[in-house]
Amino acid sequence: MALITTSEAKQQIPALAGTTDDTLLTELISVAGGLIGTYLGYPPASAGGTPSAESANYTRYQDGPGGRILTLEVAPVSAVSSIYDDLNWDYSATYLVASSDYSIVDGDAGLIVLSSTATHGSWTTGNRAIKATYTAGYTTVPDWLQHAARIMVRALYDLRNAQGKENKAEGGVNVSFTKPAALPEEAIQILAPHRLGRALVPC
């Protein structure tokens, strides 16, 4: 899945028609998706992968927060496969938290809460105590994310002509380029409110 289709990308580039540039647009959509994922703070879902806001399966290690509330690092969260809580970092079956002990109370925020009757009464407080495997990211791409992707694909498309140049002569007139950017200000304004709450590093 990609954030947008080539047809949707062309909505931002009216001059394009037909399928001549579809291969290029497919590449630019992929690049834009990686740039957006990186800006929003998504880690690669696998070693050597590209950050993406699209739904993916993650295995993440994070500090134990104590108490009953655990905030998973990548969101929105749609499903949790397993959570281990182990200060020794062995994450053996002994430390697997029963799925009946917790629930996703706010998938958009990645909030997992232990029930009041949970056998596992509270999360451990400790460095890297939590190992969680879950599905996070956008299964259905929201409108704001699609629009930001279209803006970025247009910017990447335009960069082909402006890259490395400050101006050029057209029809006897010297035309100055505005400073090109793969992350245009318009896209940043759309994306900024949706950044993940902390900087993430690969696990």
N, C-alpha and C positions, 0 to 999 in steps of 0.2 A: 504494500500500500504506500502511496505517496500523499503528501499534504494536499496537492492539487493535481489535476490532470493537465495535459497539454492544451486542451480546449479552454480550460479555466485560466491558464497562463496567458492565452491569447486575448482574453478580455482586457488585460492590462497593456497589451501591445497591439493596438488596432491595425497597425500597418501589416501585420502578419496574416496571411491567408493560405489556405491549403495545408498540405502536410510536409512541405519542403523542409521546414525548420524543426520538425517534431523531434528528430534525434538530438539536436542541440538543446531544445527546450526540456527534454527528458533529463539530460545531464544537468542543466541549470536548476531544475526542480529538485534533483537529488542534492546538489550543492547547497541550495537554499535551505533544504530540510536539515542538513547538518549544521549550518550556521545558526539556524533558529534553535535547534536542540542545544547547541553549545551556549548560546546567549541565555536561554531560559534556565540553564544549569543542569540539564540532563546528563548523566554519565553514560558511557557506552554500555549497552546491555551485555556485551561480551568482550573479551580481550581483543583489542585491535579494531573494535567496531566503531561506528560513527554515532555520536550522540543524536538522539531523535526524540521528538515529542510524541511520536506515534506509540501506540500500545505495544509493549514488549515484556518479556519475562526477565525479572531481575533477581539476583541473589546478592544481598547487601549485608555488610557487617557494620554495626553501629553500637554506640555506647548504650548501656542499660540506663534508663531514666529514673528507675525507682517508681513507686506508686503504681497506679492501675492504668495510666494512659501512656501509650507508645505512639510516637509520631514517626511513621516510616519516611525515609528520606526522599523517595521519588513518588510523585503524585500526578494526576489522580489515580487512586488505587481501585481496581475493579475486582480483584480476587487475591486471596492469600493462600499459598500452598502449604507453607510450614513456617513456624517460628521456633527457634532454639534459644534458650536463655542459659548461658554457661560462662562463668567467670574464668574457667580454665581453657576456654577456646577449643575444647574437643568436639562439642556439638554432637555428642552421641545420642542414641535413642533415649537415654535416661533424662536428657535435658530438653526433649521435645515437648513443647507446650501443647496440650490437647486443644484441638480446634473448637471444642465445645466450651472452652474457658474464655474465649474472647470473641469479639465481633468488630466489624468495620462500622463505626458509628458516623464517620464523615469521610467518604472516599475521596472527595475533592481535596481535603486537607491531609489525607493519609493517616487519620486517627484510628488507632486500634485500642479498644478498651477491654480490660478484664472484667468479667461479670462479678457481681458481689458474692456469688457462691462458687467462684472458680477455685479449683484445687490448687492452681498456681496463684497464690494470693496476691503477689505483686511482682513487678519486673525488678530484676536485679539492678543495683547501682554499680556500674563498673565499666571500665574501658573495653570496648568491642565485645561486650557480653551477648549481644543480640545478633543472631544470624537469621535473616528473614528472606524467604523466597516468595515472590509475589508478582502479580501482573499490574503494571502501571503505565501511564501515558494515555493518550486520547484514542479510544476505539473509534469514535465518530469525531471527525475533525470539526471543531466549532468554527463559526463564521469568522470570528476575529483572527483565528490562526490561518484560515484560508486566505483572508485578505492580506495579512502580513506576508504570506508566502508569495502571493501575486506581486506585491510591491517589490519584494526582494528579487524575484525572477526578472522583473523588468529592469531593476538596477543592474543585475549581473549581465543582462543582455546588452544594456547600454554601455557597460564598461568595456566591451569589446572594441568600441571605437574611441573611447576616451583614455584608455589605460596608457599610462606613461606620457600623456600629453597634457599640456596646459591650454593650448589653443591651436587653431588651424585656420587656414585661409579658405574661404568659400565665396566664390563669385567676386573676388577682389576685396572681400571684407574679412578682417581678422576676427574670428569668433573665439571668445574665451570660454573654456569649460568651467562649470562649477566643480568644486572639489568632489571627485567621484567617491562613492562609498558602497561597499557590499552590504552594509547595514544602514540603510537610509533612516533619517530621523523619523520619518512617518511610520516606518515599521517598528522602530524602537519604542515610540509612544504607545503603539498597540500592544507590544509584547511585554513591556516593563512591568505592568501590574500582575503578570502571570508567572514571573520568575520563581523558581523554587526557593525556599526559605534559607538555604545555606549553600555554600560552595561545596561541591562533591568531588571526591577523588575516586579513581577506579579501585575496585576491590578485587 
